[in-house]
Amino acid sequence: MSGSDAPLWTPSPDAVERSAMRRFFASVGAPGHTYAEWHAWSCAHPERFWPAVWRFCGAVPGSVADTPAADVLRRGDAMRPPGPDGPAWFAGARLNFAENLLRHRTSGPAIIARAEGQARRELSFDALARAAEAFASALVRAGVQPGDRVAGFMPNVPEAVIAMLGAAWIGATWTSCSPDFGVKGVLDRFGQVRPRVLVCADGYRYAGKELDSLGRVREIVDAIDAIAAVVVVPFLRPRLTPADIAPIRGAVPWEAWMAGATPVPFAPLPFDHPLYVMYSSGTTGLPKCMVHGAGGTLLQHLKEHQLHCGITAADRVFYFSTCGWMMWNWLVSALASGATIVLYDGAPLRPGDPGALWRMAAEERITVFGTSARYLAGCETAGLAPGRSHDLSALRLVLSTGSPLAPHAFDYVARAVGPGVHLASISGGTDIVSCFVLGNPLLPVYRGEIQCAGLGMAVDVFDDGGRPVTGAPGELVCTRPFPSMPVAFWNDADGSKYRAAYFEFFSGVWRHGDWVERTTHGGFVVHGRSDATLNPGGVRIGTAEVYREVEQVAGVVESVAVGQEVPDGRGGTDTRVVLFVRLAEGLALDDTLRDRIRARLRANASPHHVPKVIVQVRDIPRTISGKITELAVHAVIHGRPVRNTDALANPEALEEFRDRPELRLHGRAQASATGISPSP
């Protein structure tokens, strides 16, 4: 798939000349005149590229910018996990993450916060810095040391940002979960890293409902004896009474915790000092705990924000996210560029008010609007045309991630949001707390494509034999070290979990687990996760290839495709594609609709994409971060357990996939081959 030959959006020559990316490459004297040449230079010369990013993006001056070339990247000749034999970045350098995010001490807004049922809040950079220092002071009084964990079980409110910055101020390590996690889901994460301090709210609001958190907090604290203090933010209640928090061991109200602050110096820390612990989705077992270093996270985010997104102090940046998704961490880093960040907590498509986020974008004059492919699809289904119903004249960039963005969604944004808006689909992951492929202010946008590989990221696409391919799907890989690789996995002393996650598929190459295609334009199309690809007749198909066609059929809201193991008639097994569809309210799946779905896939994809079985369901299971979980559906239809349903936002949806009569195979021999009970 190479996308359309006609670009959907093209930057003006004036915008290209004024772009930070063009000015950056002029300032470093990089050879070449095209993005492809500059990208190649950035990967080939990390000792020049990354210090130049630090200086150009205005990070706090110091030893990072002055690191000798030989110490910028040690042992960088090959890709391997960090460690005694692995790559090491900026040896000897010292920095503080919070100091960099708070270096703009002004009365201008640092945070604008909106939430369901809450009054608008605004904090200046000065006020944010004072609050973060007060939180840091309280941590010091509580005996928290560099490397101790501070955990957030919080809605997306300013106190979560304050607590994270306060932890980073003294070198504690921040980790967080969304408050919609169940107790087991939280314990699967925080139970591994054993935080000293837990920051929580009394509850949150979602889609008009108030949901209390304190009962779950009590269970969490009772189960993790390492927690010495619990800081409770009043969110549902105007203020907390002693009776509200008395059942929770070590609980103290936010105001009391923040009182009595004394000055605290920023802790100067190594480049790879642990800043965040982040988690994989955990649907197939305990989540992996990925430890991200302060320097690599900051440097990568500065590059992506300023060079790829053009973010400056004049911008107001919004990304719809919970505190449990890496895009929250990405958003907060925009403070380092002096931008105002806009937080929102609540349902994105609220019942009775589906356009709430676009109205907020107009009211707050948001310039960068970040969201997910699922949200844009929901807006299209709801018939929203925000560019006509709201004044979005300030908006210049829409970002989308979380799942592949279908070509029709590109058309929708151009049509309904605005043809002059730059739409950038981006993709990376919690694994790298950043992007492998993303947008570019110098290049055109082609429908269905991500514009480019990120600067300094030696991204390629390999076939199963480890050979680079263009114009055909393959494995997304990175062939050279980059600063935001996790510095470690938690409880992985010998590095075996880390190696198994990324380095055992191809020798000396990071294999990310995405099934992608490099296009003839030099862009990328993500077809889904490698472990969820379909394999009918030995042909690998990305699930996104199915979704982007099926969800254009009138009446289909969303879908999930999996492969069902079936006998091949020769004593072995093959795979048949099974498609589950959620339809618009009041519709029922019939043969006419099945025929339309199959005809569209056959005409626009291939005969291999056509499902053998199509089944209607009421809901599609998703992780708490909103991603469709094909692996859980695959396990259920084969009668296998889903090990961790607490990682799902709607685990009850799985029951509808269990023992479906449409999937039963006739005859005991066939049933034995698939592990599915035969029809009666």
C-alpha atoms as one frame of an Amber mdcrd trajectory, in Angstrom:
protein
   0.000   0.000   0.000   1.514   3.320  -1.015  -1.430   5.618  -0.326  -2.768
   8.271  -2.677  -0.489  10.031  -5.148  -2.078  13.402  -4.357  -1.193  14.928
  -0.986  -4.055  15.772   1.343  -2.092  18.639   2.925   1.068  20.443   1.897
   2.992  22.996   3.971   3.366  26.425   2.439   6.886  27.451   1.367   6.790
  30.213   3.970   5.851  27.759   6.743   8.677  25.454   5.700  11.207  28.297
   5.828   9.981  29.436   9.247   9.854  25.925  10.730  12.018  25.073  13.713
  13.189  21.950  11.899  14.549  23.934   8.954  16.208  26.444  11.311  17.693
  23.627  13.380  19.438  21.979  10.442  20.720  25.328   9.232  22.150  25.996
  12.698  24.070  22.706  12.855  25.299  22.837   9.272  23.983  19.379   8.440
  24.669  18.296   4.852  21.830  17.892   2.370  18.656  19.731   1.477  15.914
  17.151   2.005  14.361  15.571   5.058  15.607  12.132   3.972  19.190  13.441
   3.907  18.855  15.196   7.257  17.251  12.123   8.827  20.115   9.937   7.619
  22.628  12.416   9.068  20.821  12.500  12.447  21.045   8.706  12.716  24.643
   8.462  11.515  25.986  11.201  13.817  24.325  10.921  17.228  27.353  12.605
  18.841  26.475  15.800  16.939  22.725  15.519  16.575  21.529  14.966  20.158
  23.671  17.647  21.900  22.535  20.049  19.182  18.888  19.224  19.979  19.541
  19.990  23.659  21.067  23.366  22.859  18.586  24.377  20.125  15.521  23.486
  22.208  16.662  25.676  25.088  17.064  23.041  27.780  18.792  24.094  31.001
  22.462  24.699  30.136  24.926  22.337  31.729  26.898  19.191  31.326  24.509
  17.546  28.834  25.201  20.166  26.175  28.918  20.136  27.002  29.408  16.361
  26.946  32.477  15.370  24.870  31.520  13.702  21.590  33.016  10.377  22.672
  30.767  10.323  25.764  27.498  11.241  24.047  27.005   7.573  23.131  29.295
   4.886  24.431  29.125   1.365  23.001  26.692   2.552  20.331  28.053   0.353
  17.553  25.149  -2.106  17.814  21.658  -2.376  19.230  21.509  -4.170  22.574
  19.828  -3.471  25.931  21.417  -0.832  28.176  23.790  -2.249  30.740  27.501
  -2.925  31.202  27.806  -4.060  27.570  25.047  -1.906  26.105  24.699   1.683
  24.912  25.167   4.481  27.464  24.132   8.069  26.735  25.794  11.256  28.025
  28.123   9.611  30.530  28.944  11.984  33.372  26.182  14.480  32.551  23.806
  15.770  35.244  20.312  17.249  34.900  16.978  17.566  36.637  13.788  16.844
  34.715  11.556  19.086  36.836  13.992  21.995  36.536  13.738  21.779  32.752
   9.936  21.676  32.731   9.751  24.601  35.160  12.426  26.834  33.663   9.825
  29.302  32.309   8.992  31.253  35.488   6.254  33.583  34.269   2.764  34.653
  35.208   1.479  33.130  31.962  -0.642  29.967  32.108   1.229  26.680  32.433
  -1.888  24.534  32.954  -5.507  25.021  31.983  -7.681  22.277  33.446 -11.218
  21.335  32.454 -13.236  18.405  33.779 -16.785  17.123  33.858 -18.746  18.897
  36.594 -15.799  21.082  37.590 -15.006  24.755  37.252 -12.209  25.725  34.897
  -8.822  26.018  36.620  -5.652  27.819  35.568  -2.140  27.723  37.053   0.674
  30.024  36.015   4.229  28.774  35.576   5.128  30.576  38.817   2.278  28.932
  40.739   3.066  25.513  39.291   6.708  25.799  40.341   5.752  26.833  43.885
   3.308  23.935  44.182   5.806  21.396  42.817   8.442  22.610  45.281   5.940
  22.318  48.144   5.205  18.731  47.114   8.939  18.011  46.896   9.421  19.505
  50.367   6.713  17.224  51.761   8.387  14.201  50.167  11.684  15.138  51.821
   9.936  15.465  55.208   8.453  12.010  54.642  11.928  10.560  54.107  11.562
   9.854  50.382  14.928   9.356  48.680  16.078   9.474  45.031  14.884   6.309
  43.314  11.956   5.752  45.725   8.660   5.420  43.905   5.794   7.908  44.137
   2.588   6.593  42.594  -0.455   8.392  41.255  -3.944   6.878  41.117  -5.428
  10.072  39.787  -7.818  11.708  37.369  -6.191  14.060  34.862  -5.996  17.125
  37.096  -3.256  19.663  37.961  -2.408  17.861  41.213  -1.166  14.878  39.179
   1.262  17.139  37.297   2.335  18.835  40.540   3.013  15.493  42.218   5.005
  14.180  39.256   7.132  17.328  39.143   7.624  17.247  42.902   8.858  13.668
  42.690  11.216  14.475  39.802  12.458  17.546  41.727  14.145  15.321  44.347
  14.884  12.340  42.062  12.015  10.088  43.123  10.497   7.931  40.369   6.916
   8.618  39.263   4.470   5.909  38.228   0.746   6.199  37.627  -2.499   4.391
  36.832  -5.823   5.710  35.677  -8.526   5.724  38.416 -10.761   3.480  36.307
  -8.435   0.538  37.023  -9.767  -2.122  39.361  -7.868  -3.059  42.511  -6.205
  -6.090  40.921  -5.067  -4.045  37.910  -3.468  -1.486  40.221  -1.822  -4.146
  42.378  -0.445  -5.883  39.285   1.401  -2.628  38.597   2.108  -0.818  41.866
   2.547  -4.118  43.691   5.647  -4.787  41.594   7.322  -1.397  42.169   6.189
  -0.884  45.796   5.767   2.900  46.065   6.540   4.822  49.270   3.857   7.455
  48.630   0.490   7.110  46.896  -1.332  10.183  45.566  -5.021   9.692  44.825
  -8.312  11.535  44.495 -11.522  10.776  46.343 -13.119   9.915  42.999 -13.804
  11.123  39.474 -16.612  11.780  37.016 -17.183  10.034  33.714 -20.132  10.368
  31.333 -22.203  12.086  33.992 -21.551   9.497  36.706 -19.658  10.049  39.952
 -17.332   7.172  40.820 -15.771   6.901  44.269 -12.122   5.832  44.565 -11.549
   5.681  48.325 -12.778   2.104  48.796 -10.317   0.841  46.194  -7.542   3.008
  47.626  -8.028   1.375  51.025  -7.683  -2.098  49.481  -4.575  -1.046  47.554
  -2.883   0.403  50.636  -3.763  -2.643  52.733  -2.121  -4.879  50.118   1.123
  -2.865  49.667   2.877  -2.456  52.987   5.601  -0.268  51.439   3.130   2.645
  51.159   3.880   4.969  54.068   1.745   7.967  53.098  -1.439   8.451  51.082
  -2.125  11.975  49.825  -5.834  12.438  49.032  -7.026  15.160  46.641 -10.646
  16.323  47.062 -12.255  16.062  43.626 -15.832  14.929  44.152 -16.070  16.613
  47.557 -15.346  20.317  48.114 -13.159  19.301  51.057 -12.259  16.113  52.891
 -13.246  15.386  56.470 -11.227  13.138  58.817 -14.042  10.593  58.571 -13.673
  10.422  54.770 -10.081   9.192  54.908  -9.824   7.626  58.378 -10.119   4.017
  57.087  -7.046   4.487  54.846  -3.703   3.847  56.539  -1.398   6.871  56.379
  -3.941   9.108  54.633  -3.552  12.887  54.722  -5.527  15.533  52.803  -3.728
  17.342  49.968  -3.827  20.724  51.736  -2.266  19.333  54.901   0.451  17.523
  52.905   1.375  20.717  51.049   1.497  22.935  54.175   4.760  24.002  55.791
   6.894  23.923  52.637  10.569  24.886  52.788  12.952  25.554  49.878  14.351
  22.427  48.207  17.164  22.462  45.619  16.741  20.574  42.354  18.628  17.283
  42.617  21.339  17.030  39.900  21.019  13.477  38.607  22.621  11.203  35.988
  21.204  11.273  32.473  19.719   7.789  32.890  18.312   8.337  36.400  14.908
   6.592  36.649  12.168   9.158  36.006   9.133   7.000  35.201   8.001   3.408
  35.576   5.432   2.672  32.880   3.486  -0.484  32.142   2.519  -2.688  29.222
  -1.193  -3.453  28.893  -0.862  -6.736  30.774  -3.718  -8.582  29.058  -1.662
 -11.782  28.726   0.027 -11.746  32.153   1.583  -9.372  34.629   2.387  -6.030
  32.974   6.004  -5.384  32.074   7.410  -2.502  34.134   9.499  -0.261  31.880
  11.898   2.146  33.591  12.508   5.349  31.615  15.420   7.677  32.244  15.019
  11.419  32.796  17.508  12.574  30.159  16.345  10.338  27.336  12.694  11.154
  27.957  13.326  14.902  28.033  15.602  14.942  24.996  13.250  12.848  22.879
  10.217  14.943  23.846  12.008  18.221  23.134  12.876  16.928  19.673   9.351
  15.726  18.928   7.623  18.798  20.330   9.786  21.542  18.863  11.193  20.033
  15.652   8.392  17.701  14.552   5.389  19.595  15.981   6.746  23.144  15.959
   5.621  23.754  19.561   6.661  27.076  21.102   5.725  29.156  24.148   2.864
  30.604  22.080   1.104  27.232  21.817  -1.709  25.715  23.814  -1.286  21.950
  23.629  -3.997  19.430  24.432  -3.915  15.651  24.345  -6.902  13.613  25.460
  -5.386  11.083  27.836  -5.663   9.550  31.255  -2.720   9.560  33.658  -2.184
   5.891  32.843  -1.322   6.404  29.162   2.101   7.538  27.945   0.555  10.452
  26.048  -0.031  12.128  29.423   3.716  12.051  30.078   4.340  13.293  26.529
   1.878  16.155  26.987   3.324  17.313  30.312   6.802  17.598  28.754   5.470
  20.436  26.557   5.983  22.649  29.619   9.722  22.472  28.840   9.033  24.398
  25.625   7.086  27.064  27.511   3.759  25.931  26.068   0.492  25.925  27.995
  -0.844  22.403  28.470  -4.593  21.815  28.554  -5.893  18.961  30.715  -9.318
  17.374  30.406 -10.857  14.710  32.630 -14.073  12.968  31.712 -15.752  11.268
  28.775 -14.543  12.565  25.389 -17.890  11.953  23.652 -20.245  12.745  26.508
 -23.877  11.636  26.205 -25.856  14.660  25.093 -22.672  16.669  24.480 -20.463
  14.772  21.995 -18.719  17.954  20.828 -17.414  18.943  24.280 -13.724  18.650
  23.379 -14.075  20.691  20.190 -15.975  23.381  22.078 -13.154  23.424  24.628
 -10.629  23.692  21.776 -12.441  26.788  20.508 -12.856  28.391  23.934  -9.235
  27.822  24.978  -7.761  28.684  21.561  -5.998  25.311  21.424  -3.335  25.175
  18.711  -2.316  21.491  18.989  -5.162  18.997  19.500  -4.130  15.433  20.314
  -6.503  12.511  20.311  -6.982   8.914  19.185  -8.139   7.271  15.996 -11.108
   5.911  17.930 -12.204   9.410  18.978 -12.024  10.728  15.421 -14.050   7.734
  14.229 -16.610   8.460  16.947 -16.840  12.091  15.852 -17.409  11.004  12.264
 -20.096   8.507  13.285 -21.803  11.198  15.377 -21.847  13.509  12.355 -19.782
  16.230  14.052 -18.361  19.005  11.884 -16.392  20.994  14.474 -14.739  23.253
  11.916 -18.175  24.591  11.003 -19.804  24.546  14.448 -16.877  26.087  16.375
 -14.213  28.708  15.824 -11.097  26.562  15.402  -9.060  29.290  13.738  -6.265
  28.874  16.314  -5.898  25.162  15.547  -2.943  24.287  13.309  -2.084  20.662
  14.191  -4.184  17.571  14.980  -2.320  14.543  16.322  -3.699  11.001  16.401
  -2.333   7.833  17.968  -3.420   4.746  19.936  -4.364   2.725  16.861  -3.865
   3.081  13.098  -5.678   6.018  11.520  -7.669   4.863   8.501  -7.553   6.804
   5.210 -11.202   7.857   5.543 -10.347   9.487   8.904  -7.814  11.691   7.110
 -10.606  12.723   4.743 -12.934  13.375   7.674 -10.482  15.713   9.415  -9.817
  17.636   6.196 -13.539  17.895   5.520 -14.973  18.451   9.003 -12.141  20.086
  10.983 -10.425  22.098   8.277  -8.405  21.564   5.092  -5.635  23.878   6.340
  -5.047  21.867   9.516  -1.974  19.645   9.559  -3.091  16.117  10.523  -0.222
  14.003  11.854  -0.745  10.365  12.695   1.971   9.262  15.118   3.092   5.878
  16.449   5.550   4.656  19.038   4.606   3.354  22.410   4.944   3.098  26.141
   8.096   1.078  25.455   9.915   4.219  24.279   7.628   6.902  25.832   7.774
   8.621  22.438   7.431   7.960  18.704   9.220   5.946  16.058   7.194   7.503
  13.221   5.325  10.805  13.315   4.522  14.095  11.625   6.781  16.540   9.841
   6.292  20.268   9.110   8.420  20.021   5.944   6.565  17.201   4.187   3.133
  16.682   2.632   0.499  14.459   4.239  -0.860  11.545   2.204  -4.118   9.969
   3.305  -3.595   6.849   5.381   0.137   7.469   5.901   2.359   8.568   8.756
   4.724  11.144   7.301   8.192  10.025   8.361  10.534   8.298  10.789  11.588
  10.488  13.701  14.918  12.285  13.635  17.645  10.222  15.242  15.510   7.066
  14.978  17.008   4.506  12.561  13.630   2.997  11.685  13.299   0.298   9.040
  10.867  -2.408   7.945  12.154  -6.005   7.791  10.644  -9.120   6.275  10.782
 -12.369   8.242  14.293 -12.993   6.937  15.580  -9.703   8.319  15.784  -7.952
   4.938  14.587  -4.334   4.450  11.392  -4.042   2.402   9.437  -1.153   0.855
   5.895  -1.404  -0.454   5.126  -4.588   1.492   4.246  -5.153   5.155   6.896
  -6.257   7.619   8.239  -5.807  11.122   8.987  -2.298  12.379  12.575  -2.284
  13.629  15.151   0.203  14.830  18.738  -0.595  13.928  20.652   1.909  16.098
  20.407   3.012  19.756  18.253   6.000  20.718  18.117   7.917  24.028  14.579
   6.975  25.117  15.129   3.231  25.167  14.053   2.010  28.636  17.036   2.068
  30.971  15.782  -1.240  32.428  12.778  -3.407  33.175  11.782  -3.635  36.841
  12.812  -6.856  38.604  14.901  -7.953  35.611  18.397  -8.150  37.087  19.853
 -10.267  34.259  18.054  -8.326  31.494  16.336 -11.443  30.157  12.850  -9.866
  30.062  14.224  -6.838  28.214  16.057  -8.965  25.634  13.018 -11.187  25.111
  10.778  -8.161  24.537  12.825  -6.552  21.758  16.037  -8.340  20.782  15.353
 -12.047  20.292  13.439 -11.851  17.006  16.285 -10.275  15.014  19.868 -10.299
  16.223  21.221  -6.846  17.071  18.011  -5.051  16.073  15.124  -3.642  18.123
  11.958  -5.349  16.882   9.022  -3.324  18.132   6.104  -5.656  17.442   4.230
  -3.471  14.929   3.295  -4.772  11.467   3.988  -1.832   9.158   4.734  -0.841
   5.584   7.123   1.769   4.221   5.463   3.619   1.360   6.909   4.964  -1.869
   6.538   8.467  -0.377   8.922   7.553   2.444   6.040   7.421   4.915   4.623
   4.518   6.906   1.340   2.651   7.226   0.712   0.714  10.442  -1.306  -2.447
   9.814  -1.590  -3.532  13.449   0.378  -5.459  16.027   2.595  -8.280  14.774
   1.260 -10.729  17.342  -2.309 -10.014  16.191  -1.741 -10.433  12.458  -4.053
 -12.836  10.659  -2.555 -15.710   8.691  -5.132 -17.296   6.357  -3.434 -19.657
   3.946  -0.034 -18.495   5.165  -0.605 -14.862   4.103   0.026 -12.363   6.939
  -2.616  -9.642   7.181  -2.655  -6.723   9.585  -5.940  -6.279  11.429  -6.005
  -2.548  10.632  -6.239  -3.479   6.936  -9.566  -5.144   7.747 -10.865  -2.409
  10.061 -10.223   0.470   7.682 -12.521  -1.155   5.097 -15.176  -2.721   7.310
 -15.810   0.429   9.289 -16.625   2.283   6.059 -19.642   0.008   5.544 -22.816
   1.847   6.539 -24.120   0.592   9.882 -20.817  -0.786  11.196 -19.568   1.186
  14.206 -16.433  -0.835  14.976 -15.040  -4.338  14.609 -12.435  -6.817  15.785
 -10.868  -9.490  13.573  -9.072 -12.597  14.812  -7.805 -15.827  13.348  -9.519
 -19.062  14.350  -7.493 -22.258  14.142  -9.233 -24.843  11.966  -8.262 -28.238
  10.487  -6.643 -27.974   7.051  -7.888 -31.402   5.905  -4.339 -32.814   5.871
  -3.950 -33.468   9.556  -2.705 -29.981  10.328  -4.318 -26.623  10.999  -4.983
 -23.446   9.066  -6.445 -20.099  10.076  -9.776 -18.665   9.059 -10.582 -14.984
   9.573 -13.450 -14.314  11.962 -14.896 -10.807  12.112 -16.976  -9.487  14.998
 -18.904  -6.276  14.340 -20.671  -3.768  16.557 -23.498  -2.159  14.619 -25.365
   1.096  14.996 -28.151   0.974  17.548 -31.211  -0.880  16.303 -29.453  -2.685
  13.448 -29.208  -6.459  13.158 -26.631  -8.350  11.116 -28.163 -10.124   8.128
 -26.882 -11.782   4.967 -27.190  -8.558   2.971 -24.875  -6.703   5.354 -22.485
  -9.670   5.472 -22.331  -9.636   1.671 -21.604  -5.894   1.628 -18.765  -6.320
   4.123 -17.230  -9.190   2.172 -17.600  -7.384  -1.152 -15.843  -4.276   0.134
 -12.937  -6.289   1.534 -12.598  -8.321  -1.656 -12.641  -5.195  -3.848 -10.488
  -2.863  -1.721  -8.144  -5.307   0.039  -7.902  -8.894  -1.269  -9.726 -12.238
  -1.145  -7.462 -13.213   1.786  -8.993 -10.401   3.849 -12.548 -11.683   3.446
 -13.767 -13.249   6.728 -15.186 -16.744   6.666 -17.441 -15.905   9.615 -19.040
 -12.565  10.564 -20.738 -12.264  13.954 -22.576  -9.372  15.606 -21.647  -8.399
  19.185 -22.845  -5.629  21.483 -19.382  -4.416  22.488 -15.708  -4.769  21.548
 -13.234  -5.426  24.415 -10.577  -2.752  24.892  -7.683  -2.082  27.201  -8.056
   0.759  29.683  -6.049   2.965  27.317  -8.708   2.333  24.642  -6.949  -0.147
  22.350  -8.831  -3.092  20.853  -7.468  -6.301  22.340  -7.412  -8.939  19.630
  -5.314 -11.282  21.787  -7.984 -11.504  24.481 -10.695 -12.258  21.894  -8.433
 -14.850  20.253  -7.923 -16.575  23.607 -11.635 -16.627  24.447 -12.834 -18.091
  21.137 -10.291 -20.910  21.554 -11.435 -21.648  25.095  -8.232 -20.351  26.655
  -8.107 -18.154  29.746  -7.505 -14.412  29.591  -4.970 -14.041  32.350  -5.606
 -10.450  33.340  -9.060  -9.072  32.691  -8.345  -6.171  35.065  -6.290  -4.670
  32.237  -9.519  -4.271  30.246 -11.851  -1.276  30.390 -14.870  -3.530  29.689
 -13.973  -7.141  30.620 -17.637  -8.110  30.621 -17.603  -7.722  26.825 -15.518
 -10.898  26.520 -18.408 -13.084  27.655 -20.213 -12.453  24.387 -17.352 -14.077
  22.466 -17.303 -17.258  24.516 -18.569 -20.482  22.917 -20.350 -18.768  20.032
 -22.408 -21.271  18.037 -21.323 -19.558  14.786 -17.716 -20.605  15.508 -18.365
 -24.246  16.358 -17.002 -26.796  13.934 -19.013 -29.896  13.121 -17.543 -33.220
  14.116 -15.420 -34.274  17.056 -12.172 -34.489  15.099 -12.523 -30.918  13.919
 -13.488 -29.758  17.387 -10.452 -31.455  18.873  -8.148 -29.660  16.451  -9.449
 -26.265  17.487 -10.142 -26.776  21.158 -13.774 -25.703  20.621 -16.698 -27.836
  21.668 -18.620 -29.433  18.787 -22.153 -28.399  17.987 -24.741 -30.552  19.755
